[in-house]
Amino acid sequence: MCLAVPGKIIEIYQKQELKMAKVDFSGVTREACIEHVPEAKIGDYAIIHVGFAISLLSEEEAQQSIDLLREIIEAGELEDEEPV
């Protein structure tokens, strides 16, 4: 199963000629490439998949997705998944 997760862009910078961002995933920060969403700015929420921002979304949409992911994790529904 592939999973894209919403995160909040908290910093934007250049790295090896690529537009990059530090993204906050509910307290965990990771680096992501944001070249595919050039309009992204600090404070925006982005869907991140394998280190790349693939789209932007509203804060409300991001929170709904985060809440749903928490429900799935709490229900233990991800534990039975077979690795691909």
C-alpha positions as CSV (number, residue, x, y, z in Angstrom):
1,M,0.0,0.0,0.0
2,C,1.3,3.5,-0.9
3,L,0.4,6.4,1.4
4,A,0.6,10.1,0.9
5,V,0.4,12.2,4.1
6,P,-0.5,15.8,4.7
7,G,2.0,18.1,6.4
8,K,2.5,21.8,7.1
9,I,5.3,23.6,5.3
10,I,7.4,25.4,7.9
11,E,10.5,26.3,6.0
12,I,11.4,26.7,2.3
13,Y,14.9,26.7,0.8
14,Q,17.0,25.7,-2.2
15,K,19.1,22.5,-2.1
16,Q,21.1,21.5,-5.1
17,E,19.0,23.7,-7.3
18,L,15.8,22.1,-6.1
19,K,13.0,23.9,-4.2
20,M,12.8,22.1,-0.8
21,A,10.8,22.4,2.4
22,K,10.9,21.3,5.9
23,V,7.5,19.8,6.6
24,D,5.8,19.2,9.9
25,F,3.8,16.0,10.2
26,S,2.0,16.5,13.6
27,G,5.3,17.2,15.4
28,V,7.6,15.1,13.2
29,T,9.6,17.2,10.7
30,R,11.0,15.9,7.4
31,E,12.5,17.3,4.3
32,A,10.5,17.2,1.0
33,C,11.0,18.4,-2.5
34,I,8.3,20.9,-3.5
35,E,9.3,21.5,-7.1
36,H,5.9,20.1,-8.3
37,V,4.0,22.7,-6.3
38,P,5.9,25.9,-7.1
39,E,3.1,28.1,-5.6
40,A,3.7,26.5,-2.1
41,K,4.5,28.9,0.7
42,I,5.3,28.7,4.4
43,G,2.1,27.8,6.3
44,D,0.6,25.8,3.4
45,Y,-0.4,22.2,3.7
46,A,0.9,19.7,1.1
47,I,0.4,16.0,0.4
48,I,3.8,14.3,0.6
49,H,4.5,11.0,-1.0
50,V,8.0,9.4,-0.8
51,G,9.6,12.8,-0.1
52,F,7.8,14.8,-2.8
53,A,4.9,17.2,-2.5
54,I,2.3,16.2,-5.0
55,S,-0.4,18.7,-4.2
56,L,-1.5,21.4,-1.9
57,L,-4.7,21.3,0.3
58,S,-6.5,23.5,2.7
59,E,-5.9,23.3,6.5
60,E,-9.4,21.9,6.9
61,E,-8.7,19.1,4.3
62,A,-5.4,18.3,5.9
63,Q,-6.9,18.0,9.4
64,Q,-9.6,15.7,8.1
65,S,-7.0,13.5,6.5
66,I,-4.9,13.5,9.7
67,D,-7.9,12.6,11.8
68,L,-8.8,9.8,9.5
69,L,-5.3,8.4,9.5
70,R,-5.3,8.5,13.4
71,E,-8.6,6.6,13.4
72,I,-7.2,3.9,11.1
73,I,-4.0,3.5,13.2
74,E,-6.0,3.4,16.5
75,A,-8.3,0.7,15.0
76,G,-5.2,-1.3,14.0
77,E,-6.3,-1.5,10.4
78,L,-2.8,-1.0,9.1
79,E,-1.2,-3.8,11.1
80,D,-2.6,-6.6,8.9
81,E,-1.3,-5.1,5.6
82,E,1.2,-7.2,3.6
83,P,4.2,-5.3,2.4
84,V,4.2,-4.9,-1.4
